[in-house]
């Protein structure tokens, strides 16, 4: 495939995360100022094609090719937690929101340690569709006049160790026992005039399954009532 044809192909979430990781390294090393980092990061997460991603890292070390993407199709994820605790590294190791926001959701890999920082901004980390690099992962959150929301599905063990000063680290509502093989998520950090919240929500596929189950049960009850009314 020619380079021009590759640039027109649709980018995936994993491609966007690879570019975002290069940008985070660049701002940490002083190669980008915060304003340019935020502009490029926003452009990365809104990019639709490889051609839109390529210019964002072209002048930075760490981008091995003009288009830092892979055309190798990822293997299908196995069912259950055994297929979601993958080992290795994460697809994203951190996030920053300064007078802005960040979001991680959908299919991504949570590393053994993920660090995020929110200053007068906010972020959301949705782990319901994520893979995990280890059976225990730590999410370190610093929220200063800002907030971070972590979303997990029922059955995941969550341990909250953060400290709040005129702020708070919320503990999730207990939704029953821990699933066998489920990862342990440790949430640590510091909140000053801000907060870190943890919420349990069902995955979209599970909500749809339960909705369909309730629909079938209602239809069955209606059929039973109709049969009882018939002579």
C-alpha positions as CSV (number, residue, x, y, z in Angstrom):
1,X,0.0,0.0,0.0
2,X,1.4,3.4,-0.9
3,X,2.0,6.1,1.7
4,X,-0.7,8.3,0.2
5,X,-3.3,5.6,0.3
6,X,-2.3,4.8,3.9
7,X,-2.9,8.4,4.9
8,X,-6.5,8.2,3.8
9,X,-7.3,5.2,5.9
10,X,-9.4,5.5,9.1
11,X,-7.5,5.7,12.4
12,X,-8.3,3.5,15.4
13,X,-8.5,4.4,19.1
14,X,-5.2,2.6,19.6
15,X,-3.6,4.7,16.9
16,X,-4.8,7.9,18.6
17,X,-3.4,6.6,21.9
18,X,0.0,6.0,20.4
19,X,0.2,9.6,19.2
20,X,-1.1,10.9,22.5
21,X,1.7,9.0,24.3
22,X,4.4,10.6,22.1
23,X,2.9,14.0,22.9
24,X,2.9,13.4,26.6
25,X,6.5,12.4,26.5
26,X,7.3,15.6,24.5
27,X,5.7,17.9,27.0
28,X,7.4,16.2,29.9
29,X,10.7,16.7,28.2
30,X,10.0,20.4,27.5
31,X,9.8,19.9,23.7
32,X,6.2,21.3,23.7
33,X,4.7,24.0,25.8
34,X,1.4,23.3,27.5
35,X,-0.7,25.3,25.0
36,X,0.7,23.4,22.0
37,X,0.5,20.1,23.8
38,X,-3.3,20.7,24.5
39,X,-3.9,21.7,20.8
40,X,-2.1,18.7,19.4
41,X,-3.7,16.3,22.0
42,X,-7.2,17.6,21.1
43,X,-6.4,17.2,17.4
44,X,-5.2,13.6,18.1
45,X,-8.4,12.5,19.8
46,X,-10.6,14.1,17.1
47,X,-8.5,12.8,14.1
48,X,-10.3,10.5,11.7
49,X,-7.6,9.4,9.4
50,X,-3.8,8.5,9.6
51,X,-3.2,11.6,7.5
52,X,-4.6,13.8,10.3
53,X,-2.4,12.1,12.9
54,X,0.9,12.1,11.1
55,X,1.7,15.9,11.3
56,X,1.1,15.9,15.1
57,X,4.4,13.9,15.9
58,X,6.4,14.5,12.7
59,X,8.8,17.0,14.4
60,X,9.1,14.9,17.6
61,X,11.4,12.1,18.6
62,X,9.7,8.8,19.4
63,X,7.6,8.7,16.2
64,X,9.5,6.1,14.3
65,X,7.5,6.7,11.1
66,X,5.5,9.5,9.6
67,X,2.4,7.6,10.4
68,X,2.8,5.8,13.7
69,X,0.2,3.2,13.1
70,X,-0.1,-0.6,12.6
71,X,-2.0,-2.4,10.0
72,X,-1.9,-5.7,11.9
73,X,-5.3,-6.7,13.1
74,X,-5.4,-7.3,16.8
75,X,-6.5,-10.8,17.9
76,X,-10.0,-11.3,19.2
77,X,-10.2,-10.9,22.9
78,X,-11.2,-14.0,24.9
79,X,-14.3,-14.2,27.0
80,X,-14.2,-13.4,30.7
81,X,-11.5,-11.9,32.9
82,X,-8.8,-14.4,31.7
83,X,-8.9,-12.8,28.3
84,X,-8.8,-9.2,29.6
85,X,-5.8,-9.5,32.0
86,X,-3.3,-9.4,29.2
87,X,0.1,-8.7,30.8
88,X,2.7,-6.4,29.2
89,X,2.3,-2.6,29.0
90,X,-0.6,-0.3,28.8
91,X,-1.9,1.6,25.8
92,X,-1.8,4.8,27.8
93,X,0.2,5.6,31.0
94,X,-1.2,9.0,32.0
95,X,-3.4,11.9,31.3
96,X,-3.3,15.7,32.0
97,X,-6.1,18.2,32.1
98,X,-5.2,21.9,32.8
99,X,-8.3,24.1,32.3
100,X,-9.5,21.3,30.0
101,X,-10.5,17.7,30.2
102,X,-9.4,14.2,29.3
103,X,-11.2,10.9,28.6
104,X,-10.2,7.3,28.4
105,X,-13.0,4.8,27.4
106,X,-13.8,2.0,25.2
107,X,-11.1,-0.6,24.3
108,X,-7.8,0.4,25.9
109,X,-5.3,-1.3,28.2
110,X,-4.9,-0.1,31.7
111,X,-1.2,-0.2,32.7
112,X,0.1,-1.5,36.0
113,X,0.3,2.2,37.1
114,X,-1.7,5.0,35.5
115,X,-1.1,8.6,36.6
116,X,-3.5,11.5,35.9
117,X,-3.5,15.2,36.8
118,X,-6.4,17.6,36.7
119,X,-6.0,21.3,37.5
120,X,-9.2,23.4,37.1
121,X,-10.3,20.7,34.7
122,X,-11.7,17.2,34.7
123,X,-11.3,13.7,33.4
124,X,-13.1,10.4,33.0
125,X,-11.5,7.0,33.1
126,X,-14.0,4.3,32.0
127,X,-12.6,0.8,32.7
128,X,-15.7,-1.2,31.7
129,X,-14.4,-2.2,28.3
130,X,-10.7,-2.0,29.1
131,X,-8.1,-4.7,29.2
132,X,-5.7,-4.8,32.2
133,X,-1.9,-5.2,32.1
134,X,-1.9,-6.9,35.5
135,X,-4.2,-8.5,38.1
136,X,-3.6,-5.4,40.2
137,X,-3.4,-1.9,38.7
138,X,-3.0,1.5,40.5
139,X,-4.5,4.7,39.3
140,X,-2.9,7.7,40.9
141,X,-5.0,10.9,40.7
142,X,-4.0,14.4,41.6
143,X,-7.0,16.8,41.4
144,X,-6.6,20.5,42.3
145,X,-9.7,22.5,41.9
146,X,-10.8,19.8,39.5
147,X,-12.1,16.3,39.4
148,X,-11.6,12.8,38.1
149,X,-14.3,10.2,37.7
150,X,-13.4,6.5,37.5
151,X,-16.0,4.0,36.2
152,X,-15.8,0.3,36.9
153,X,-18.2,-2.5,36.3
154,X,-19.7,-4.6,39.2
155,X,-17.4,-7.5,40.3
156,X,-14.2,-5.5,40.1
157,X,-12.5,-5.0,43.5
158,X,-11.7,-1.3,44.2
159,X,-9.5,0.0,47.0
160,X,-9.4,3.8,47.6
161,X,-6.4,5.2,49.3
162,X,-6.5,8.8,48.2
163,X,-6.3,11.8,50.6
164,X,-8.6,14.8,50.3
165,X,-7.8,18.3,51.7
166,X,-11.0,20.4,51.3
167,X,-11.7,17.7,48.7
168,X,-12.7,14.1,48.7
169,X,-12.0,10.6,47.4
170,X,-15.4,8.8,47.1
171,X,-15.7,5.0,47.6
172,X,-17.8,3.0,45.2
173,X,-21.1,1.5,46.2
174,X,-20.7,-2.2,47.0
175,X,-22.5,-4.2,44.3
176,X,-21.8,-7.7,45.5
177,X,-18.9,-10.1,45.6
178,X,-15.7,-9.8,43.5
179,X,-15.8,-11.8,40.3
180,X,-13.3,-14.7,40.1
181,X,-10.2,-13.6,38.2
182,X,-11.3,-9.9,38.2
183,X,-8.5,-7.3,38.6
184,X,-7.9,-5.2,41.7
185,X,-8.0,-1.5,41.1
186,X,-6.2,0.7,43.6
187,X,-7.0,4.4,43.5
188,X,-4.5,6.7,45.2
189,X,-3.5,10.3,45.1
190,X,-4.4,13.7,46.4
191,X,-7.4,16.0,46.0
192,X,-7.3,19.7,47.0
193,X,-10.5,21.6,46.5
194,X,-11.5,18.9,44.1
195,X,-12.6,15.3,44.1
196,X,-12.0,11.8,42.7
197,X,-15.2,9.7,42.4
198,X,-15.6,6.0,41.7
199,X,-18.8,4.7,40.2
200,X,-20.0,1.3,39.3
201,X,-22.0,0.8,36.0
202,X,-22.9,-2.1,33.9
203,X,-21.3,-2.5,30.5
204,X,-23.4,-1.4,27.6
205,X,-23.7,-5.0,26.3
206,X,-24.9,-6.2,29.7
207,X,-27.5,-3.4,29.9
208,X,-28.8,-4.3,26.5
209,X,-28.9,-8.0,27.5
210,X,-30.9,-7.2,30.6
211,X,-33.2,-4.9,28.7
212,X,-33.9,-7.7,26.1
213,X,-34.4,-10.2,29.0
214,X,-37.0,-8.0,30.6
215,X,-38.7,-7.4,27.3
216,X,-39.0,-11.2,26.7
217,X,-40.3,-11.7,30.3
218,X,-43.0,-9.1,29.8
219,X,-44.0,-10.7,26.5
220,X,-44.2,-14.1,28.2
221,X,-46.4,-12.7,30.9
222,X,-48.7,-11.1,28.4
223,X,-49.0,-14.4,26.5
224,X,-49.8,-16.2,29.8
225,X,-52.5,-13.7,30.7
226,X,-54.0,-14.0,27.2
227,X,-54.1,-17.8,27.4
228,X,-55.8,-17.6,30.8
229,X,-58.5,-15.3,29.4
230,X,-59.3,-17.6,26.4
231,X,-62.1,-20.0,27.0
